[in-house]
Amino acid sequence: MPHFLFRPHIHVGQTVLTIDFLIRSAGLVDSDGTLHAVPVDLLNCHVDLQYQKDTTLFAPASFHFVGDENRYEAPALCLLDRSVFEQNPSAAWRNARVSVARFAVPSGSRTGASFSNGANKELGPFPLGHPAAKRTAMVQALAPPAALAKGNGTLSVSLSGSNIVIHICKILPLNEGDQR
């Protein structure tokens, strides 16, 4: 069965916990508030990301997941295909690569953190405590996707609250001849 083994360092006050989460299904709420199913094999914790210079869009996101009695979130970065996005935004979001930080915080520690769309409608597929909730994750876009002005460098996404967690990615354009 496809899965994403997520091993975040969860900051709770002055304590850092490292727990394994086996994610078997995922959804993504795009910048318009629409929910899409996302293949879990598109989720990763990579910090060195290759992309096509002229055809990749980037969007900051929040990755929500559930433990025994708490919801957690981590910063994330979505990479979307620009040509697909221009023709069919839903298809681009459904096929977005999602790089998730290895650092997370309880959702309640950040103001406004939730599984919701713009209408504050609860989008979590299972209530907290449901056995399947621990195997489900939700990615929520924090802004519309955009292209990069420069070729390479770093992008970061941060979530702040009682603790600040940051996902810093080194982005590397895929150049002609890299396949050799």
C-alpha positions as YAML, in Angstrom:
chain: A
units: angstrom
residues:
- id: 1
  name: MET
  ca: [0.00, 0.00, 0.00]
- id: 2
  name: PRO
  ca: [1.40, 3.46, -0.87]
- id: 3
  name: HIS
  ca: [2.41, 5.49, 2.15]
- id: 4
  name: PHE
  ca: [4.56, 8.38, 3.37]
- id: 5
  name: LEU
  ca: [6.57, 7.65, 6.52]
- id: 6
  name: PHE
  ca: [6.76, 11.04, 8.20]
- id: 7
  name: ARG
  ca: [9.16, 11.46, 11.14]
- id: 8
  name: PRO
  ca: [8.75, 15.03, 12.36]
- id: 9
  name: HIS
  ca: [10.39, 16.72, 15.33]
- id: 10
  name: ILE
  ca: [7.36, 18.17, 17.14]
- id: 11
  name: HIS
  ca: [8.02, 21.25, 19.27]
- id: 12
  name: VAL
  ca: [5.78, 21.32, 22.34]
- id: 13
  name: GLY
  ca: [6.86, 24.16, 24.62]
- id: 14
  name: GLN
  ca: [10.51, 23.50, 25.52]
- id: 15
  name: THR
  ca: [10.27, 19.80, 24.54]
- id: 16
  name: VAL
  ca: [10.93, 18.22, 21.15]
- id: 17
  name: LEU
  ca: [9.27, 14.87, 20.41]
- id: 18
  name: THR
  ca: [10.11, 12.66, 17.43]
- id: 19
  name: ILE
  ca: [7.31, 10.30, 16.43]
- id: 20
  name: ASP
  ca: [6.73, 8.19, 13.31]
- id: 21
  name: PHE
  ca: [3.51, 8.81, 11.37]
- id: 22
  name: LEU
  ca: [2.45, 6.47, 8.57]
- id: 23
  name: ILE
  ca: [0.40, 8.61, 6.16]
- id: 24
  name: ARG
  ca: [-1.73, 6.51, 3.78]
- id: 25
  name: SER
  ca: [-3.93, 9.18, 2.26]
- id: 26
  name: ALA
  ca: [-3.63, 12.90, 1.71]
- id: 27
  name: GLY
  ca: [-5.70, 15.81, 0.54]
- id: 28
  name: LEU
  ca: [-4.73, 19.29, -0.59]
- id: 29
  name: VAL
  ca: [-6.78, 22.45, -0.16]
- id: 30
  name: ASP
  ca: [-5.71, 24.86, -2.91]
- id: 31
  name: SER
  ca: [-5.52, 28.65, -2.68]
- id: 32
  name: ASP
  ca: [-9.18, 28.85, -3.80]
- id: 33
  name: GLY
  ca: [-10.35, 26.56, -0.97]
- id: 34
  name: THR
  ca: [-11.03, 23.49, -3.15]
- id: 35
  name: LEU
  ca: [-10.14, 20.06, -1.73]
- id: 36
  name: HIS
  ca: [-8.20, 17.62, -3.96]
- id: 37
  name: ALA
  ca: [-7.00, 14.07, -3.32]
- id: 38
  name: VAL
  ca: [-3.19, 13.86, -3.62]
- id: 39
  name: PRO
  ca: [-1.12, 10.70, -4.16]
- id: 40
  name: VAL
  ca: [0.98, 10.14, -1.02]
- id: 41
  name: ASP
  ca: [4.03, 9.31, -3.14]
- id: 42
  name: LEU
  ca: [4.18, 13.02, -4.07]
- id: 43
  name: LEU
  ca: [4.87, 13.91, -0.41]
- id: 44
  name: ASN
  ca: [8.50, 14.11, 0.73]
- id: 45
  name: CYS
  ca: [10.84, 15.79, 3.20]
- id: 46
  name: HIS
  ca: [13.48, 16.81, 0.67]
- id: 47
  name: VAL
  ca: [15.22, 20.14, 1.18]
- id: 48
  name: ASP
  ca: [17.22, 20.13, -2.09]
- id: 49
  name: LEU
  ca: [14.65, 20.49, -4.86]
- id: 50
  name: GLN
  ca: [15.22, 20.40, -8.61]
- id: 51
  name: TYR
  ca: [12.74, 22.16, -10.85]
- id: 52
  name: GLN
  ca: [12.22, 23.18, -14.47]
- id: 53
  name: LYS
  ca: [13.07, 26.92, -14.73]
- id: 54
  name: ASP
  ca: [10.29, 28.05, -17.04]
- id: 55
  name: THR
  ca: [7.56, 25.61, -16.08]
- id: 56
  name: THR
  ca: [7.46, 25.36, -12.26]
- id: 57
  name: LEU
  ca: [5.30, 27.36, -9.87]
- id: 58
  name: PHE
  ca: [5.83, 27.41, -6.08]
- id: 59
  name: ALA
  ca: [3.25, 27.82, -3.30]
- id: 60
  name: PRO
  ca: [3.80, 27.95, 0.47]
- id: 61
  name: ALA
  ca: [1.61, 25.54, 2.42]
- id: 62
  name: SER
  ca: [0.84, 24.05, 5.81]
- id: 63
  name: PHE
  ca: [0.91, 20.26, 6.25]
- id: 64
  name: HIS
  ca: [-1.66, 19.05, 8.82]
- id: 65
  name: PHE
  ca: [-1.56, 15.59, 10.40]
- id: 66
  name: VAL
  ca: [-3.09, 13.87, 13.42]
- id: 67
  name: GLY
  ca: [-1.54, 12.09, 16.41]
- id: 68
  name: ASP
  ca: [-3.32, 10.21, 19.20]
- id: 69
  name: GLU
  ca: [-5.11, 13.22, 20.65]
- id: 70
  name: ASN
  ca: [-3.74, 16.24, 18.82]
- id: 71
  name: ARG
  ca: [-3.55, 17.79, 15.41]
- id: 72
  name: TYR
  ca: [-0.14, 19.00, 14.26]
- id: 73
  name: GLU
  ca: [1.17, 21.07, 11.40]
- id: 74
  name: ALA
  ca: [4.43, 21.63, 9.59]
- id: 75
  name: PRO
  ca: [5.48, 24.15, 6.95]
- id: 76
  name: ALA
  ca: [5.52, 22.83, 3.39]
- id: 77
  name: LEU
  ca: [6.30, 23.92, -0.15]
- id: 78
  name: CYS
  ca: [4.22, 22.86, -3.19]
- id: 79
  name: LEU
  ca: [5.75, 22.63, -6.67]
- id: 80
  name: LEU
  ca: [3.25, 22.78, -9.54]
- id: 81
  name: ASP
  ca: [3.60, 22.45, -13.30]
- id: 82
  name: ARG
  ca: [2.90, 25.90, -14.80]
- id: 83
  name: SER
  ca: [1.60, 24.67, -18.17]
- id: 84
  name: VAL
  ca: [-0.85, 22.29, -16.47]
- id: 85
  name: PHE
  ca: [-1.89, 25.02, -13.99]
- id: 86
  name: GLU
  ca: [-2.68, 27.45, -16.84]
- id: 87
  name: GLN
  ca: [-4.90, 24.84, -18.56]
- id: 88
  name: ASN
  ca: [-6.39, 23.05, -15.54]
- id: 89
  name: PRO
  ca: [-5.52, 24.37, -12.04]
- id: 90
  name: SER
  ca: [-7.23, 21.41, -10.31]
- id: 91
  name: ALA
  ca: [-5.04, 18.91, -12.18]
- id: 92
  name: ALA
  ca: [-1.91, 20.89, -11.28]
- id: 93
  name: TRP
  ca: [-2.81, 20.89, -7.56]
- id: 94
  name: ARG
  ca: [-3.66, 17.15, -7.65]
- id: 95
  name: ASN
  ca: [-0.20, 16.43, -9.08]
- id: 96
  name: ALA
  ca: [1.81, 18.92, -7.02]
- id: 97
  name: ARG
  ca: [5.00, 17.73, -5.39]
- id: 98
  name: VAL
  ca: [4.91, 18.64, -1.70]
- id: 99
  name: SER
  ca: [8.09, 19.09, 0.33]
- id: 100
  name: VAL
  ca: [7.27, 18.94, 4.06]
- id: 101
  name: ALA
  ca: [9.47, 20.24, 6.89]
- id: 102
  name: ARG
  ca: [10.78, 17.76, 9.45]
- id: 103
  name: PHE
  ca: [9.75, 20.22, 12.19]
- id: 104
  name: ALA
  ca: [6.16, 20.59, 13.40]
- id: 105
  name: VAL
  ca: [4.03, 22.19, 16.12]
- id: 106
  name: PRO
  ca: [0.64, 21.34, 17.62]
- id: 107
  name: SER
  ca: [-2.04, 23.03, 15.49]
- id: 108
  name: GLY
  ca: [-3.51, 24.76, 18.54]
- id: 109
  name: SER
  ca: [-0.22, 26.58, 19.18]
- id: 110
  name: ARG
  ca: [-0.64, 28.69, 16.04]
- id: 111
  name: THR
  ca: [-3.40, 31.23, 15.61]
- id: 112
  name: GLY
  ca: [-5.77, 30.29, 12.82]
- id: 113
  name: ALA
  ca: [-4.37, 26.82, 12.19]
- id: 114
  name: SER
  ca: [-7.06, 24.37, 11.13]
- id: 115
  name: PHE
  ca: [-8.25, 22.00, 8.45]
- id: 116
  name: SER
  ca: [-10.48, 24.61, 6.87]
- id: 117
  name: ASN
  ca: [-11.19, 26.54, 3.73]
- id: 118
  name: GLY
  ca: [-12.05, 30.23, 3.46]
- id: 119
  name: ALA
  ca: [-15.58, 29.59, 4.72]
- id: 120
  name: ASN
  ca: [-14.17, 27.96, 7.90]
- id: 121
  name: LYS
  ca: [-15.75, 24.67, 6.84]
- id: 122
  name: GLU
  ca: [-14.07, 21.69, 8.52]
- id: 123
  name: LEU
  ca: [-12.24, 19.72, 5.82]
- id: 124
  name: GLY
  ca: [-10.57, 17.02, 7.89]
- id: 125
  name: PRO
  ca: [-11.89, 13.73, 6.50]
- id: 126
  name: PHE
  ca: [-12.15, 12.10, 9.94]
- id: 127
  name: PRO
  ca: [-12.90, 13.49, 13.40]
- id: 128
  name: LEU
  ca: [-10.08, 13.55, 15.95]
- id: 129
  name: GLY
  ca: [-9.94, 10.15, 17.67]
- id: 130
  name: HIS
  ca: [-11.21, 8.22, 14.62]
- id: 131
  name: PRO
  ca: [-8.75, 5.33, 13.93]
- id: 132
  name: ALA
  ca: [-8.29, 6.38, 10.28]
- id: 133
  name: ALA
  ca: [-7.46, 10.00, 11.22]
- id: 134
  name: LYS
  ca: [-3.92, 8.98, 12.15]
- id: 135
  name: ARG
  ca: [-3.26, 7.79, 8.60]
- id: 136
  name: THR
  ca: [-4.57, 10.91, 6.84]
- id: 137
  name: ALA
  ca: [-2.86, 14.23, 6.14]
- id: 138
  name: MET
  ca: [-4.02, 17.53, 4.68]
- id: 139
  name: VAL
  ca: [-1.95, 20.10, 2.81]
- id: 140
  name: GLN
  ca: [-3.36, 23.63, 2.86]
- id: 141
  name: ALA
  ca: [-2.00, 26.21, 0.41]
- id: 142
  name: LEU
  ca: [-1.21, 29.50, 2.14]
- id: 143
  name: ALA
  ca: [-0.96, 31.58, -1.06]
- id: 144
  name: PRO
  ca: [-1.50, 31.20, -4.81]
- id: 145
  name: PRO
  ca: [1.38, 29.63, -6.75]
- id: 146
  name: ALA
  ca: [3.99, 31.91, -8.29]
- id: 147
  name: ALA
  ca: [7.08, 31.61, -10.48]
- id: 148
  name: LEU
  ca: [10.56, 32.49, -9.25]
- id: 149
  name: ALA
  ca: [12.32, 35.65, -10.36]
- id: 150
  name: LYS
  ca: [15.80, 34.10, -10.06]
- id: 151
  name: GLY
  ca: [17.13, 30.71, -11.07]
- id: 152
  name: ASN
  ca: [18.45, 29.20, -7.86]
- id: 153
  name: GLY
  ca: [18.77, 29.99, -4.19]
- id: 154
  name: THR
  ca: [16.54, 29.21, -1.24]
- id: 155
  name: LEU
  ca: [12.84, 29.40, -0.45]
- id: 156
  name: SER
  ca: [11.46, 29.21, 3.06]
- id: 157
  name: VAL
  ca: [8.03, 28.74, 4.62]
- id: 158
  name: SER
  ca: [7.53, 29.44, 8.31]
- id: 159
  name: LEU
  ca: [4.74, 28.91, 10.81]
- id: 160
  name: SER
  ca: [4.84, 30.99, 13.95]
- id: 161
  name: GLY
  ca: [3.08, 30.71, 17.27]
- id: 162
  name: SER
  ca: [4.43, 29.60, 20.64]
- id: 163
  name: ASN
  ca: [7.33, 28.15, 18.60]
- id: 164
  name: ILE
  ca: [8.52, 29.09, 15.13]
- id: 165
  name: VAL
  ca: [9.15, 26.28, 12.65]
- id: 166
  name: ILE
  ca: [10.75, 26.96, 9.28]
- id: 167
  name: HIS
  ca: [11.14, 24.85, 6.17]
- id: 168
  name: ILE
  ca: [14.11, 26.05, 4.12]
- id: 169
  name: CYS
  ca: [14.58, 24.52, 0.67]
- id: 170
  name: LYS
  ca: [17.53, 24.91, -1.64]
- id: 171
  name: ILE
  ca: [16.09, 25.14, -5.14]
- id: 172
  name: LEU
  ca: [18.16, 24.07, -8.10]
- id: 173
  name: PRO
  ca: [17.08, 24.55, -11.71]
- id: 174
  name: LEU
  ca: [17.30, 21.50, -13.93]
- id: 175
  name: ASN
  ca: [19.63, 22.51, -16.76]
- id: 176
  name: GLU
  ca: [20.08, 21.14, -20.24]
- id: 177
  name: GLY
  ca: [22.70, 18.40, -20.00]
- id: 178
  name: ASP
  ca: [21.92, 17.43, -16.39]
- id: 179
  name: GLN
  ca: [20.68, 14.04, -17.62]
- id: 180
  name: ARG
  ca: [24.20, 13.00, -18.68]
...
